[in-house]
Amino acid sequence: MHLFSQSSKHVFAILAVTVFLPFGGIANAQEREQFNQKPIEKGRTELGLLIGVGHAMDIWGGLPDNGFLTLGLDIGYVATHPIFGGPCRGNLVLGAELYPAIFFREPQRTTYGASAATIVRYYFAPDSRVRPFISAGGGVVVSANPIPHDISRVNFTPQGGGGVSVALASGARFSVEYRIHHMSDGVLTDYNPGANSSEVQVGISWIR
């Protein structure tokens, strides 16, 4: 079973925008006032919903013909006031991502899993509604069947990338991010081929 056909990967971004943007469009004057009162600043929390799709990258000896679909939750804490200066000025956000539903596609089958990861993000342009960011983190994933095939049901997921977060009129923020995602079991087994993926993730979040 192939969850990710070539055509579905091409239209993923369009479908994601179609799913998430209506949440941001439900707004009234009071919500717009709240948007002005809730920038990304120290002490605030960020809560969000995430959807992502990854496809194998033929680098570092990773396995080809693999992919995954993720549905998750994002929890972040704004840890700093704006730091540095000039184009590097921004806030540091410490976060956790929880993925209760992950579907891994291999040539032989599709496997269900769940994952948790810690993520550090740095948001640039603190006074702008459009905020570029970079991210880095890692976590662990547990799957119903061994991933890769017949290797391990427990894998680790170092990852990193960057994207852009856009404030909507409702006070929500819409984000698009690209990540390089690695998955392997470390030293749990003698044979550890790993799986490297290029991932696109979109989300909708709210600042509290």
DRENTORPA-147816 format. One record per residue: residue in three letters; x, z, y negated of N, C-alpha, C, O, CB in turn. Coordinates in steps of 0.001 Angstrom, whole numbers, plus 500000, padded with zeros to 6 digits. Glycine has a CB too. Layout:
REM DRENTORPA-147816
REC loba   n_c1   n_c3   n_c2  ca_c1  ca_c3  ca_c2   c_c1   c_c3   c_c2   o_c1   o_c3   o_c2  cb_c1  cb_c3  cb_c2
REC  ALA      X      Z      Y      X      Z      Y      X      Z      Y      X      Z      Y      X      Z      Y
...
REM end
This chain:
REM DRENTORPA-147816
REC loba   n_c1   n_c3   n_c2  ca_c1  ca_c3  ca_c2   c_c1   c_c3   c_c2   o_c1   o_c3   o_c2  cb_c1  cb_c3  cb_c2
REC  MET 500854 500000 501209 500000 500000 500000 500877 500000 498758 501782 500826 498641 499041 501236 499985
REC  HIS 500622 499089 497832 501428 498998 496620 500580 499408 495427 499628 498722 495057 501991 497566 496430
REC  LEU 500941 500532 494835 500202 501022 493672 500525 500228 492427 499707 500166 491509 500501 502486 493435
REC  PHE 501709 499614 492370 502181 499016 491133 502494 497547 491351 503636 497213 491666 503415 499757 490607
REC  SER 501536 496672 491197 501791 495245 491247 502520 494832 489977 502552 495572 488994 500475 494448 491418
REC  GLN 503112 493623 490013 503864 493156 488846 502970 493049 487626 503385 493396 486520 504516 491806 489133
REC  SER 501738 492570 487813 500834 492413 486668 500397 493747 486105 500223 493888 484895 499616 491608 487065
REC  SER 500215 494751 486995 499770 496065 486493 500841 496712 485644 500524 497419 484687 499399 496995 487655
REC  LYS 502100 496486 485972 503177 497059 485147 503197 496439 483763 503502 497117 482781 504538 496861 485823
REC  HIS 502872 495145 483674 502897 494481 482376 501796 494989 481454 501978 495023 480237 502766 492983 482556
REC  VAL 500651 495385 482020 499529 495792 481167 499383 497303 481080 498415 497788 480494 498241 495190 481682
REC  PHE 500321 498063 481649 500187 499525 481679 500069 500124 480284 499210 500970 480036 501374 500142 482397
REC  ALA 500929 499686 479380 500913 500264 478025 499575 500031 477348 499066 500914 476658 502039 499669 477168
REC  ILE 498996 498842 477540 497700 498538 476918 496617 499422 477490 495781 499942 476751 497330 497062 477114
REC  LEU 496621 499598 478812 495610 500440 479442 495748 501899 479006 494753 502589 478787 495711 500335 480964
REC  ALA 496991 502353 478885 497213 503742 478477 496680 503995 477082 496049 505022 476830 498697 504087 478534
REC  VAL 496932 503058 476171 496410 503206 474809 494889 503235 474832 494264 504007 474105 496912 502059 473902
REC  THR 494294 502384 475674 492835 502343 475775 492271 503662 476250 491209 504088 475797 492399 501236 476710
REC  VAL 492994 504328 477182 492524 505606 477718 492663 506732 476714 491743 507533 476550 493283 505954 478979
REC  PHE 493818 506806 476029 494139 507978 475223 493653 507912 473782 493258 508942 473237 495599 508182 475224
REC  LEU 493664 506758 473148 493365 506716 471725 491952 507176 471365 491775 507727 470278 493568 505334 471226
REC  PRO 490924 506982 472221 489610 507513 471839 489596 508998 471572 488796 509465 470761 488623 507214 472899
REC  PHE 490476 509774 472242 490535 511208 471973 490919 511448 470512 490377 512333 469850 491543 511903 472922
REC  GLY 491870 510638 470024 492307 510804 468652 491303 510304 467648 491320 510725 466491 493595 510111 468445
REC  GLY 490404 509389 468076 489448 508830 467134 488252 509716 466867 487500 509450 465929 488978 507525 467627
REC  ILE 488041 510773 467663 486911 511683 467458 487319 512698 466406 487908 513728 466734 486484 512392 468794
REC  ALA 487018 512425 465171 487516 513262 464081 486447 513423 463017 485533 512608 462897 488792 512662 463470
REC  ASN 486584 514505 462241 485737 514703 461069 486621 515242 459946 487832 515384 460114 484539 515683 461379
REC  ALA 486009 515538 458806 486805 515961 457652 487537 517266 457919 488665 517453 457465 485919 516112 456427
REC  GLN 486894 518174 458660 487545 519450 458937 488781 519253 459808 489803 519901 459580 486568 520413 459616
REC  GLU 488703 518360 460811 489845 518093 461671 490988 517461 460882 492154 517772 461124 489437 517187 462830
REC  ARG 490664 516579 459945 491710 515967 459139 492408 517016 458285 493612 516928 458044 491131 514859 458254
REC  GLU 491640 518021 457822 492252 519099 457062 493188 519904 457958 494268 520311 457530 491174 520010 456446
REC  GLN 492770 520133 459207 493610 520865 460136 494897 520112 460428 495948 520729 460600 492860 521133 461424
REC  PHE 494831 518781 460485 496047 517994 460709 497082 518307 459640 498265 518462 459942 495728 516485 460719
REC  ASN 496640 518398 458393 497567 518679 457306 498170 520076 457414 499249 520328 456879 496863 518524 455974
REC  GLN 497482 520984 458101 497954 522362 458215 498801 522601 459452 499349 523694 459598 496786 523298 458225
REC  LYS 498936 521623 460358 499593 521871 461630 500688 520844 461925 500560 520060 462865 498571 521870 462745
REC  PRO 501739 520842 461149 502882 519989 461473 503662 520585 462643 503380 521699 463084 503803 519815 460240
REC  ILE 504642 519835 463140 505535 520369 464169 506561 521250 463467 507545 520752 462920 506235 519216 464993
REC  GLU 506328 522557 463484 507234 523487 462814 507426 524719 463673 506651 524976 464594 506697 523878 461422
REC  LYS 508475 525484 463362 508880 526610 464201 507734 527573 464470 506979 527932 463565 510024 527352 463552
REC  GLY 507614 527993 465745 506616 528958 466148 505339 528353 466677 504544 529063 467294 506299 529826 465021
REC  ARG 505108 527078 466465 503895 526441 466954 504077 525996 468407 505201 525854 468889 503518 525242 466064
REC  THR 502965 525781 469087 502980 525280 470459 502328 523907 470509 501476 523569 469687 502258 526260 471413
REC  GLU 502747 523135 471484 502230 521791 471682 501669 521693 473097 502382 521963 474063 503336 520720 471440
REC  LEU 500397 521308 473231 499752 521173 474524 499317 519725 474689 498744 519144 473767 498542 522145 474659
REC  GLY 499581 519131 475855 499278 517713 475994 498965 517279 477410 499180 518013 478375 500409 516917 475490
REC  LEU 498446 516049 477506 498171 515371 478761 499107 514174 478863 499374 513500 477869 496674 514932 478856
REC  LEU 499610 513910 480083 500612 512869 480280 500214 511937 481417 499601 512361 482397 501978 513491 480563
REC  ILE 500565 510678 481278 500461 509726 482375 501701 508839 482322 502097 508373 481253 499133 508874 482285
REC  GLY 502312 508611 483488 503539 507831 483502 503618 506933 484721 502967 507181 485736 504741 508745 483457
REC  VAL 504419 505890 484610 504675 504998 485735 506157 504673 485761 506758 504386 484726 503820 503699 485637
REC  GLY 506744 504720 486952 508159 504433 487113 508385 503360 488151 507623 503231 489109 508912 505685 487491
REC  HIS 509449 502583 487952 509793 501533 488905 511294 501564 489136 512061 501872 488224 509336 500132 488397
REC  ALA 511717 501244 490362 513100 501393 490776 514060 500610 489889 513766 499493 489462 513254 500953 492205
REC  MET 515217 501220 489619 516323 500562 488929 517471 500403 489924 517814 501352 490629 516777 501378 487661
REC  ASP 518051 499241 489985 519134 498978 490921 520471 499377 490288 521333 498537 490029 519148 497485 491337
REC  ILE 520616 500689 490048 521855 501215 489475 522281 502446 490253 521455 503098 490892 521678 501552 487971
REC  TRP 523568 502770 490204 524120 503974 490828 523794 504052 492317 523734 505146 492879 523594 505213 490124
REC  GLY 523586 502918 492954 523329 502923 494381 521943 503412 494761 521721 503752 495923 524338 503757 495056
REC  GLY 520997 503460 493822 519652 503939 494113 518885 502987 495007 519253 501821 495149 518892 504154 492834
REC  LEU 517811 503490 495613 517011 502690 496526 516134 501702 495758 515536 502079 494751 516146 503594 497408
REC  PRO 516042 500447 496205 515156 499471 495569 513721 499617 496073 513451 500364 497014 515662 498046 495827
REC  ASP 512808 498888 495428 511416 498778 495886 510707 500123 495987 509898 500331 496891 511375 498096 497229
REC  ASN 511002 501032 495071 510303 502308 494997 509635 502423 493623 510053 501776 492662 511284 503501 495247
REC  GLY 508602 503246 493547 507936 503474 492277 507062 504709 492350 506872 505279 493425 507106 502261 491879
REC  PHE 506526 505126 491205 505656 506303 491209 504691 506260 490039 504941 505620 489018 506486 507589 491161
REC  LEU 503588 506959 490218 502579 507177 489181 502412 508671 489015 502272 509385 490008 501214 506490 489538
REC  THR 502423 509175 487759 502333 510613 487525 501180 510938 486583 500911 510200 485634 503651 511148 486952
REC  LEU 500505 512049 486855 499486 512617 485976 499870 514065 485738 500043 514822 486692 498036 512495 486593
REC  GLY 500008 514469 484457 500533 515796 484227 500104 516455 482941 499331 515902 482159 501969 515742 484257
REC  LEU 500625 517660 482739 500367 518491 481572 501697 518819 480895 502722 518977 481559 499607 519791 481969
REC  ASP 501666 518917 479577 502868 519210 478805 502636 520451 477952 501633 520540 477244 503263 518003 477918
REC  ILE 503553 521405 478015 503496 522615 477203 504820 522745 476470 505874 522781 477104 503202 523882 478075
REC  GLY 504784 522818 475134 506018 522895 474368 505972 523985 473307 504903 524345 472813 506305 521566 473722
REC  TYR 507139 524501 472967 507263 525514 471915 508292 525025 470905 509419 524690 471270 507672 526912 472507
REC  VAL 507901 524985 469633 508807 524537 468575 509769 525679 468277 509379 526701 467712 508019 524102 467281
REC  ALA 511036 525498 468663 511997 526608 468640 512752 526749 467336 513339 527803 467092 512976 526442 469742
REC  THR 512763 525732 466485 513580 525796 465274 512829 525261 464063 511903 524460 464190 514873 525016 465468
REC  HIS 513246 525719 462887 512918 525024 461656 513722 523724 461636 514610 523554 462471 513222 525913 460393
REC  PRO 513441 522801 460712 514268 521593 460624 515743 521944 460469 516122 522763 459632 513814 520717 459449
REC  ILE 516560 521307 461295 518002 521540 461267 518733 520231 460987 518137 519155 461027 518485 522157 462602
REC  PHE 520018 520332 460707 520870 519209 460332 520372 518602 459019 519567 519212 458314 520896 518138 461457
REC  GLY 520844 517422 458700 520469 516789 457447 520431 515284 457584 520850 514733 458602 521426 517186 456346
REC  GLY 519927 514620 456558 519847 513174 456546 518999 512642 457683 517970 513237 458003 521221 512582 456614
REC  PRO 519400 511531 458310 518591 510936 459377 518559 511776 460647 517739 511512 461526 519110 509565 459704
REC  CYS 519427 512781 460773 519446 513637 461962 518566 514882 461807 518462 515674 462743 520873 514059 462269
REC  ARG 517941 515067 460661 517122 516253 460419 515916 516269 461364 515246 515251 461542 516653 516295 458945
REC  GLY 515645 517436 461971 514518 517513 462889 514356 518877 463513 515069 519820 463171 514669 516497 463962
REC  ASN 513393 518980 464450 513067 520227 465132 513389 520117 466613 513282 519046 467210 511589 520586 464932
REC  LEU 513786 521246 467198 514025 521335 468629 512803 521961 469302 512327 523016 468884 515307 522160 468927
REC  VAL 512304 521303 470345 511129 521774 471085 511525 522032 472532 512088 521155 473188 509961 520741 471009
REC  LEU 511235 523234 473035 511478 523602 474425 510166 523482 475181 509152 524028 474747 512066 525045 474540
REC  GLY 510172 522776 476308 508908 522525 476977 508970 522567 478487 510040 522616 479094 508393 521223 476562
REC  ALA 507782 522546 479075 507609 522443 480525 506578 521363 480804 505569 521256 480107 507171 523811 481150
REC  GLU 506836 520573 481815 505902 519544 482249 505473 519845 483678 506316 520039 484554 506537 518127 482145
REC  LEU 504172 519883 483914 503613 520167 485229 502858 518936 485699 501998 518418 484987 502683 521420 485196
REC  TYR 503182 518466 486904 502561 517259 487459 501871 517609 488775 502508 517581 489828 503619 516131 487676
REC  PRO 500579 517939 488733 499872 518252 489973 499581 517026 490822 499230 517163 491994 498587 518954 489660
REC  ALA 499719 515830 490259 499430 514610 491006 500524 513575 490749 500638 513044 489644 498042 514044 490616
REC  ILE 501327 513292 491775 502334 512246 491745 502161 511392 492997 502014 511917 494101 503778 512845 491658
REC  PHE 502179 510082 492818 502045 509168 493944 503302 508303 494015 503564 507500 493120 500761 508287 493808
REC  PHE 504079 508474 495093 505321 507744 495292 505071 506551 496198 504516 506691 497288 506410 508659 495886
REC  ARG 505481 505382 495742 505327 504177 496539 506662 503743 497117 507633 503551 496386 504724 503057 495703
REC  GLU 506704 503590 498436 507841 503029 499139 507360 501798 499909 506154 501604 500061 508495 504082 500095
REC  PRO 508282 500967 500396 507831 499794 501165 506954 500160 502357 506056 499400 502720 509028 499010 501653
REC  GLN 507209 501336 502977 506475 501681 504191 505155 502394 503923 504253 502341 504759 507332 502541 505064
REC  ARG 505016 503074 502755 503850 503930 502558 503797 504425 501128 504709 504189 500335 503873 505114 503529
REC  THR 502700 505124 500809 502568 505853 499552 502389 507335 499875 501583 507692 500734 501366 505309 498701
REC  THR 503144 508199 499186 503179 509631 499478 502743 510433 498254 503105 510108 497124 504591 510059 499926
REC  TYR 501967 511478 498495 501521 512377 497424 502546 513493 497218 503168 513957 498174 500125 512977 497754
REC  GLY 502716 513919 495964 503587 515034 495661 503160 515761 494404 502210 515355 493734 505003 514561 495522
REC  ALA 503861 516836 494084 503641 517605 492858 505004 518030 492318 505969 518166 493069 502717 518856 493118
REC  SER 505065 518238 490995 506363 518491 490387 506230 519403 489175 505158 519521 488580 507029 517178 489987
REC  ALA 507344 520048 488822 507456 520824 487592 508843 520575 487018 509815 520467 487765 507207 522356 487846
REC  ALA 508938 520484 485693 510220 520206 485054 510308 520945 483726 509294 521176 483067 510412 518690 484842
REC  THR 511513 521311 483340 511767 521826 481998 512353 520693 481163 513206 519940 481633 512731 523067 482031
REC  ILE 511886 520577 479911 512254 519468 479041 512646 520012 477667 511991 520911 477138 511086 518449 478920
REC  VAL 513702 519472 477102 514093 519759 475720 513925 518478 474916 514455 517432 475291 515573 520297 475634
REC  ARG 513188 518557 473811 512994 517398 472938 513523 517718 471539 513457 518852 471064 511490 516995 472878
REC  TYR 514046 516680 470907 514443 516812 469510 513660 515784 468710 513843 514579 468883 515991 516619 469327
REC  TYR 512770 516273 467818 511932 515419 466980 512611 515187 465639 512933 516139 464928 510534 516047 466777
REC  PHE 512827 513929 465296 513382 513573 463995 512264 513478 462952 511083 513574 463286 514157 512238 464082
REC  ALA 512647 513288 461691 511726 513019 460573 510597 514044 460499 509437 513682 460694 511134 511618 460705
REC  PRO 510908 515329 460221 509887 516380 460256 508781 516223 459227 507721 516826 459395 510531 517696 460062
REC  ASP 508975 515444 458170 507947 515282 457144 507130 514007 457319 506359 513636 456433 508584 515288 455779
REC  SER 507294 513342 458441 506620 512067 458661 505542 512183 459735 505654 513000 460649 507635 510997 459052
REC  ARG 504503 511367 459622 503494 511312 460683 504027 510582 461905 503533 510805 463010 502221 510627 460179
REC  VAL 505017 509720 461739 505643 508997 462846 507016 509629 463097 507905 509547 462250 505769 507451 462531
REC  ARG 507182 510252 464255 508389 511025 464526 509088 510507 465794 508588 510712 466900 508043 512525 464674
REC  PRO 510224 509847 465641 511021 509498 466826 511549 510776 467481 511699 511801 466817 512203 508548 466444
REC  PHE 511828 510711 468777 512397 511863 469463 513261 511418 470635 513127 510303 471139 511289 512803 469947
REC  ILE 514146 512309 471057 514924 512135 472270 514643 513319 473177 514241 514383 472706 516445 512006 471960
REC  SER 514853 513143 474477 514530 514218 475424 515524 514236 476574 516167 513232 476880 513100 514053 475966
REC  ALA 515636 515400 477203 516453 515558 478401 515906 516740 479189 515386 517691 478605 517966 515766 478042
REC  GLY 516021 516682 480517 515520 517786 481315 515709 517549 482791 516423 516635 483205 514074 518021 481024
REC  GLY 515066 518379 483577 515151 518265 485021 514156 519185 485679 513666 520132 485064 516555 518571 485506
REC  GLY 513856 518902 486942 512887 519718 487651 512994 519527 489151 514015 519071 489665 511486 519393 487187
REC  VAL 511931 519879 489838 511873 519773 491289 510531 519168 491677 509512 519441 491043 512078 521162 491966
REC  VAL 510536 518350 492715 509318 517741 493225 509206 518039 494712 510185 517944 495452 509301 516212 492962
REC  VAL 508004 518399 495138 507709 518661 496549 506671 517635 496995 505670 517431 496309 507191 520142 496775
REC  SER 506899 516992 498126 506030 515906 498571 505487 516159 499971 506068 516917 500748 506781 514583 498538
REC  ALA 504368 515514 500282 503729 515678 501583 504578 515082 502702 504587 515596 503820 502347 515033 501577
REC  ASN 505291 513999 502401 506188 513353 503358 507588 513268 502755 507728 513327 501533 505666 511937 503747
REC  PRO 508609 513132 503568 509972 513029 503030 510136 511817 502118 509655 510725 502422 510982 512952 504170
REC  ILE 510830 512030 500985 511145 510970 500035 512649 511039 499733 513142 512122 499416 510285 511107 498716
REC  PRO 513390 509938 499818 512987 508667 500408 512564 508838 501871 512630 509937 502422 514130 507654 500305
REC  HIS 512138 507761 502475 511572 507805 503829 512509 508541 504797 513665 508159 504983 511299 506373 504341
REC  ASP 511967 509618 505414 512678 510399 506434 513900 511157 505904 514786 511504 506685 513113 509486 507543
REC  ILE 513968 511424 504586 515118 512148 504039 514767 513603 503718 515256 514507 504395 515633 511445 502778
REC  SER 513931 513853 502699 513661 515238 502301 512313 515350 501597 511911 514444 500867 514779 515762 501385
REC  ARG 511618 516459 501817 510363 516725 501124 510585 517466 499810 509641 517630 499037 509433 517527 502017
REC  VAL 511811 517918 499538 512151 518592 498289 513240 517790 497589 514297 517535 498166 512614 520063 498545
REC  ASN 512981 517391 496343 513948 516611 495581 514069 517165 494164 513178 517859 493674 513542 515123 495548
REC  PHE 515187 516843 493518 515442 517281 492143 515409 516074 491216 515725 514957 491624 516808 518019 492035
REC  THR 515022 516309 489958 514699 515191 489068 515364 515315 487698 514663 515588 486723 513200 515090 488894
REC  PRO 516671 515131 487575 517266 515013 486232 516762 513752 485552 516579 512724 486205 518818 514999 486308
REC  GLN 516534 513822 484233 515935 512708 483508 516210 512839 482021 516528 513923 481530 514424 512639 483768
REC  GLY 516086 511737 481314 516276 511761 479868 515854 510447 479253 515803 509417 479926 517728 512063 479518
REC  GLY 515551 510491 477959 515118 509270 477285 514759 509514 475840 515342 510375 475181 513942 508667 478001
REC  GLY 513805 508761 475351 513378 508880 473968 512129 508084 473710 511731 507238 474512 514472 508435 473036
REC  GLY 511503 508369 472559 510263 507678 472236 509828 507970 470822 510643 508283 469954 509169 508068 473202
REC  VAL 508528 507862 470600 507972 508085 469271 506643 508816 469410 505864 508546 470324 507790 506741 468507
REC  SER 506392 509752 468483 505150 510514 468426 504458 510223 467097 505077 510299 466036 505418 512043 468593
REC  VAL 503165 509887 467166 502409 509475 465980 501230 510423 465784 500431 510613 466701 501916 508000 466112
REC  ALA 501114 511021 464593 499988 511901 464281 498733 511074 464039 498771 510083 463309 500302 512779 463048
REC  LEU 497623 511475 464649 496336 510817 464473 495476 511596 463496 495766 512753 463189 495615 510665 465816
REC  ALA 494422 510966 463010 493570 511593 462001 492912 512866 462518 492598 513764 461736 492504 510618 461541
REC  SER 492700 512950 463840 492023 514116 464411 492899 515350 464456 492407 516449 464711 491545 513801 465795
REC  GLY 494198 515186 464209 495131 516288 464372 495896 516202 465667 496861 516942 465860 494408 517593 464304
REC  ALA 495492 515312 466571 496233 515084 467807 497443 514201 467527 497565 513610 466454 495326 514438 468881
REC  ARG 498327 514125 468504 499488 513243 468413 499528 512361 469650 499332 512837 470768 500808 514057 468268
REC  PHE 499784 511076 469447 499916 510115 470529 501386 509769 470681 502055 509475 469690 499062 508840 470266
REC  SER 501904 509800 471905 503326 509544 472122 503546 508494 473197 502764 508363 474139 504042 510830 472501
REC  VAL 504626 507753 473033 505101 506802 474031 506586 507082 474240 507339 507201 473273 504846 505305 473586
REC  GLU 507005 507185 475491 508398 507540 475775 508933 506707 476932 508217 506420 477891 508524 509043 476097
REC  TYR 510198 506327 476827 510920 505673 477923 511950 506658 478470 512668 507307 477709 511611 504341 477442
REC  ARG 512014 506763 479801 512974 507656 480432 513719 506946 481561 513192 506046 482214 512267 508904 480966
REC  ILE 514956 507378 481766 515676 507073 482990 515520 508284 483902 515923 509390 483544 517194 506738 482712
REC  HIS 514944 508078 485068 514514 509153 485953 515265 509052 487281 515192 508029 487962 512981 509098 486182
REC  HIS 515985 510110 487644 516705 510148 488914 516052 511169 489835 515617 512228 489384 518202 510487 488695
REC  MET 515983 510851 491120 515437 511789 492098 516311 511801 493336 516561 510754 493933 513986 511422 492466
REC  SER 516779 512986 493727 517550 513132 494957 517477 514585 495418 517076 515470 494662 519030 512689 494748
REC  ASP 517870 514815 496667 517769 516181 497201 519066 516961 497085 519210 518009 497714 517346 516137 498646
REC  GLY 520015 516474 496292 521268 517197 496122 522044 517262 497430 522444 516233 497976 521002 518606 495598
REC  VAL 522250 518450 497917 523013 518632 499156 522141 519209 500274 522661 519846 501190 524216 519548 498908
REC  LEU 520834 518998 500212 519959 519531 501251 520094 518762 502562 519835 519316 503631 518515 519498 500783
REC  THR 520498 517493 502493 520695 516685 503696 522052 515985 503626 522641 515850 502553 519549 515646 503860
REC  ASP 522536 515543 504790 523834 514858 504834 523752 513494 504147 524673 513096 503435 524306 514688 506293
REC  TYR 522659 512793 504363 522472 511474 503745 521540 511624 502553 520397 512055 502705 521900 510438 504771
REC  ASN 522027 511268 501358 521280 511518 500134 521368 510276 499230 522148 510264 498278 521826 512787 499400
REC  PRO 520571 509230 499520 520702 507987 498759 520197 508082 497332 520710 507389 496453 519974 506897 499456
REC  GLY 519201 508927 497080 518633 509043 495740 517743 507870 495387 517769 506836 496054 519729 509165 494721
REC  ALA 516959 508034 494338 516075 506977 493839 516117 507021 492322 515796 508046 491720 514603 507148 494373
REC  ASN 516505 505929 491706 516624 505843 490252 515520 504950 489707 515265 503867 490233 518017 505304 489838
REC  SER 514872 505415 488652 513717 504692 488130 513756 504561 486622 514327 505396 485919 512444 505379 488544
REC  SER 513142 503503 486145 512870 503296 484728 511412 503672 484508 510517 503055 485085 513167 501807 484277
REC  GLU 511168 504686 483672 509817 505242 483531 509291 505062 482109 510022 505234 481134 509810 506731 483908
REC  VAL 508017 504715 482012 507298 504720 480743 506205 505779 480839 505427 505795 481793 506697 503302 480411
REC  GLN 506153 506660 479845 505188 507752 479855 504458 507806 478515 505081 507703 477458 505887 509101 480152
REC  VAL 503143 507966 478565 502358 508108 477348 501607 509438 477401 501342 509965 478481 501370 506911 477175
REC  GLY 501269 509974 476234 500602 511257 476195 499781 511455 474942 499956 510766 473936 501600 512347 476313
REC  ILE 498887 512409 475030 498118 512863 473876 498293 514371 473807 498121 515051 474818 496591 512454 473979
REC  SER 498633 514917 472632 498904 516344 472519 498314 516915 471253 497955 516192 470324 500390 516608 472559
REC  TRP 498224 518228 471239 497670 518952 470089 498619 520081 469712 499158 520762 470584 496246 519511 470405
REC  ILE 498824 520280 468413 499684 521348 467897 498818 522555 467582 497779 522434 466933 500472 520883 466631
REC  ARG 499246 523704 468039 498509 524948 467809 499395 525957 467091 498956 527072 466806 497997 525536 469143
REM end
